[in-house]
Amino acid sequence: MKIAVDAMGGDYAPQAIVEGVMLAKQDFPELEFVLYGKEAEIKKYVTDDKNITIVHTDEKIESDDEPVRSIRRKKQASMVLAAHAVKNGEADALFSAGNTGALLAAGLLVVGRIKKIERPGLMSTLPTFGPDSTNGFDFIDMGANADNKPEHIVTYAVLGTYYAKNVRKISNPKVGLLNNGEEASKGSELTKEVYERLSEEQGINFVGNIEARNLFDGKVDVVVTDGFTGNAVLKSIEGTAGILMSQLKESILASGVKGKMGALLLKDSLKGLKSKMDYSNHGGAVLFGLRAPVVKTHGSADKTAVHATIRQIHTMLETNVVQELTTYFEADATKANDEK
Amino acid sequence: MKIAVDAMGGDYAPQAIVEGVMLAKQDFPELEFVLYGKEAEIKKYVTDDKNITIVHTDEKIESDDEPVRSIRRKKQASMVLAAHAVKNGEADALFSAGNTGALLAAGLLVVGRIKKIERPGLMSTLPTFGPDSTNGFDFIDMGANADNKPEHIVTYAVLGTYYAKNVRKISNPKVGLLNNGEEASKGSELTKEVYERLSEEQGINFVGNIEARNLFDGKVDVVVTDGFTGNAVLKSIEGTAGILMSQLKESILASGVKGKMGALLLKDSLKGLKSKMDYSNHGGAVLFGLRAPVVKTHGSADKTAVHATIRQIHTMLETNVVQELTTYFEADATKANDEK
């Protein structure tokens, strides 16, 4: 199993990337890595070069590069070279902490889609809490697409089910449809049609609608939505968590000695909360529906987040989730939801 | 100025409703109230009956009643009677803390739309923080509709602008379009078309796209979106804030004496934070685009929230915001966005 690593993507690249790879190597001695980027810089952090190949390149995709154009023009960029390695079968998966839009473009244009999956979706495992809680839920599409048709969202239900089964070892994953009410009659034209199709779809365990306020309850294992809504929901969660944490900090700072002493005593609790909310320990975001795992961790990822994401890729490779999906979608034309 | 009050709607009705009305009477001695509901129960909390009329009825809409059906069948329900009073010109505005769906139905079916406003939207003022912060932003449509056409969202920009100007005294309110990226080129088919139309619309100060993660920054005064997305965003905010607060509490409880002492010392800070995040002090949610103010406060509203919402209705009446909108949409056919 060989992972093509864009060593130059992310705020702390290549250090955090290479250090994360070194940590992952200890867990998974069978994994091989090809690191794309500036050789001299990468080498600084390679503490053990067994199963490590470095492919030198000076070019890289910047975080503000226009996605599709940069993939087409920067043919020697670390991310593009890594994507071509996967396309050509020289590597089995692609990892990057770089420009998300560019990675989506590289996934679609270079790595390529599974036949009959028209619109791959972006999926992450988000945390859940509370008594019914399992270990998070897989949320797809988080924004790879701006417009989705009903059949795309049905495909996401299948993708999420395979991921939850294979990677997260959930035997019969419950799939929920993000909607504006729980009743079957609720929804937009789009979600009403998706609801009907999901109810008829074989091989998934559709349990009905879920509202955005209940996402964290842990009542479902997979939540499907269109990419526009998924993007809005994800960014609302981020924005709200960010503002609450910064406001809490500000309230504490403004409250004088008493508040500061309180905060000091609460430090461990707050740290515990932060790590509970942090979903990067579940791994990165998968551009799902491609012919190989293409996984993105956030730009500010440290070595621990890189390590967790490589663990996730390892599980995806080990469980053959992408091959199983390919068989599902390509072997049986009656199951195809797309490109009919 | 006379407000028709559904005294029976809400978890703490009629007590919280009537007590809130009593508080509001002190601020606005010129306001008159007609309270609909069980006379004997309402009377218990009427400490001053000047400008108060009680219209007795035994019927009320329950929180789980099916909206449209309950409005049509429960003709003597407190909410329905109050809506008819507004329709017949016996009152100038409608207040309720009851079933939101039923109030939307009562607003649309009984009170009625401003001509040429096809799809009234649900709007609240949400809080903002940070250096650029003004006093919150008006968010519309938060979910009155499941599907919106571009022209509806352009109408929301006009509604929000009039509200921010009249009620919140912002001279040239900045209007943002909720979208999946800030660049003008971003968006779904729907938001791209809305972007173009907003750019051409006279009388509004359209400043471009805003992402959900930046809603709280205070860079815009009005944010427009379709009702499905608005609903999802609002519920994501609620869900995230809820889970963070409960997790913080749980972390504190689990952390032993040290954590509990810390929490005790931080009590004031946490209280301050809670009141900062609480947007019910900005008033309730307006079903905007109707021929009169129809305003909903949350079901768990206490007398303070009721008081704040009546203050909001008072300002809407005093500034004639609904009449101005009626003139804008009905007088000049070229400005009409709907029902062309």
Interface residues (C-beta under 8 A of the other chain):
Chain A: F129 G143 A146 D147 L178 N180 K186 G187 S188 E189 T191 E211 A212 R213 N214 L215 F216 G227 F228 T229 N231 A232 V233 L234 K235 S236 I237 E238 G239 T240 A241 G242 I243 L244 M245 S246 Q247 L248 S251 I252 A254 S255 K258 G259 M261 G262 A263 L264 L265 L266 K267 D268 S269 L270 G272 L273 K276 M277
Chain B: F129 G143 A146 D147 L178 N180 K186 G187 S188 E189 T191 E211 A212 R213 N214 L215 F216 G227 F228 T229 N231 A232 V233 L234 K235 S236 I237 E238 G239 T240 A241 G242 I243 L244 M245 S246 Q247 L248 S251 I252 A254 S255 K258 G259 M261 G262 A263 L264 L265 L266 K267 D268 S269 L270 G272 L273 K276 M277
